[in-house]
Amino acid sequence: MGCIKSRCPVIYNSGSLWVATSGARATVWRENRNRALWRLYEAHRQEMFGYALLLTRDSGLAGDAVHEALAKVAASNGRVRHMKTYVFRAIRNEALRLNAARDRAEPFNEEEAESLFLLPEESNPHQRTVAREEAELLERALDGIAFEQKQVIVLRVYAGLTFREIAAVLEEPLPTVASRYRRGLEKLGERMRRLGYED
């Protein structure tokens, strides 16, 4: 899963994002934590945006969810043991919060949902056509499975999280996550075959 650069959220390493705390030791570990957070964002920017987009189906809200989640992690006082898991959980919480606020203002119209699969700008016309057709097929197949299964598939396949990390992000038992992934892949394969996909 990729994202067009102009639609990915941009987080600047500035004083407005990194918040200091009192005490030399606290300042040192917070600075180290924020450097680790910045490196994680640089390495997994697309995956973060893609997961937020799965939850919101709106690129604007997805960017806001990622930005707010990272800002809150950077400003938090607690120590973070597993940064990647912590950040994806924060993105999930922010996306769900933004969804709820949107739905209170105006119920979300599923027909306006944005595609999960954003095509790269540099593709030539033929590559772009093929990529679009494959993306549309995969999205139609994904739309036919339960959201709980789809979410695990996206986190495992596109975000590269382990089952243990996914279980922590979703706050679900590890066997439940593994079962959802297995059943989701089986249903996804069946749907793609019915839709005419040939490997």
N, C-alpha and C positions, 0 to 999 in steps of 0.2 A: 504494500500500500504506500503510495507516494503522495506528495502534495506539491502543488504549484507554489513556487517561492513567494509570489505575491500574496498567496492566501494563507501561508503559514504565519503563526504569530511570531513576532520578533521581540525578544527579551534583551534589553540592553544591560550590560554589566556596569551599572552606575550606582552612585551613592544612594539614589532614591529607592533602589531595590534591596541593596544589602544594608541591613539595619544593625548598628553596633549595640553592644550591651555593656553594662558596667562590670569592671573587674578584668584584669589582664588575662587570666586563664580563660574566662568565658569568651572574651574577645577573640582569642587565638582559636579556640575550637569552633566558634561560629564562623570565622573567616575560612577555616579549613573546610567546614561543612558547605559553605556557599561556593567555594571553588569546586568541590565535588558536585554540587548541584549544577553549576554552570557546565561542567564537562559532561554530565549526564544529559543535559538539555541539548548540547551540541551534537552528541552521539545519537540521541533518540528523538530529535525534534519531530520528525515525520510521524513516528509511531505514536507519540503523545497526541499530536493533532488528529491523527486518524482515529484513535480511540475516542477522543472527545467528539469527533464528528459522528461516530457510530451512535453515541449517546444522545447527541443534540440534533443531528441531521441538518445542521445549519452552520456554515463555515464561520460566520461572525461570532455566534455563541461558542463554537468550538475554540476559536482563538482566545476569546475572553476567558473560557474555563481554564485553558492552559496557563494563560498569563496570571490569573488570580491564584491558581493553585501554586505556581512557582513562587509568587510573591509572598504567599502565606507561609510556605515552607521556609523561605529565606528569613522571614521575620519571626519565626517561632522560637521559643526559648528552650524547648526540649531537645535532647540529643536524638539523632536519627541513626538507628542501627543499620537498617536496610533501605538506602536512599531510593533505589529504583522502585521498590514496592510502595514505599511511602508516598512518592510523587504520583504514581499512577492511581493510588487510592485517593489522593487529594484531588486529582483531575476528575475522577469519578464523582466525588462529593460535590465539586463545584459545578460540573455539568448537570447533575441532578437538581442542584439548587437553582441554576439558571433556567432549566426546563420548567420547574415548578412556577417560577416567577413569570415566565412567558405564558404558561397555560392559564395563570390567574388573569393575566391581561387579555388574552385572546386564545381560545383553544387552537392547538397546533393542527394545521391541515397537512395530512400525510402526503397529499399530492404535491406539496411544495418541498418535500424532503430532498436534500441534496445528495448526489451520488457519493458513496464512500470512496470510489476509485477515481482520483483526479489524475488526468493524463499530463505527462510532462510536456512543457512548451516546445522543447527542441525536437520532438518527433517529426519525421517527414510525413507527408500526407498519407502514404500507404501504411506506414507503421502506426500512425495515429488511428486510422480507420480500423485496422486489425485490433489494436489495443482497446478501442472503444467497444467493438463488438464482443470481445472477450470479457470486458468489464461489465457490460450490460447483461451478458449471460450469467456471469458469476453472481451479480447482484440479484437477478431474478431468482437464482437458486437459493441464495442466502435469505431472501425475503420469505421463502417457504418453510423455514425452520424456526423453532422457538427462539425468542430473543436471548434467553439464558444460555442456550447452546451457541448461538451466533457470537455472543460476547466472549465466550471462552475461546472460540475458534480465532477470533480477531486478535485477542491478547496472546494466544499461543503462536499462531502462524505469522501474523504481521508485526506484532510488537515484540515477539521473541521472548516472552516471559516463560518461566518454568511453571509446571503445575503448582508447585509450592508457592511461588510468587503470586500466581493468579488466585489461589485460595486465600492468600493474605489480602490481596486487593479487594476481592469480593466478599471477604469475611465469611467464607463458606468452607465446609470440610473438604480436605484433599480428595477423598474418594468421590465426593459429589462432583467436583470439578472435572476429574478424570472421566467419570461416567458421562457427563454432559458433552465433553469433547468427543468421546468415542461415538455416542449416539448422533451428535451433530454432524460429524464427518460422514457417517453412514447415510443420513438423510440428505446431506449435501450431494453426495455421489449419486444417489438415486434421482434427485431432482435434476442434476446436470445431464444425466443420461436421458431422462424423459424430455429434456429441452433440446436434445440433439447434439450434446457435446461429445466429441470424439477425441480421446487422448492421443 
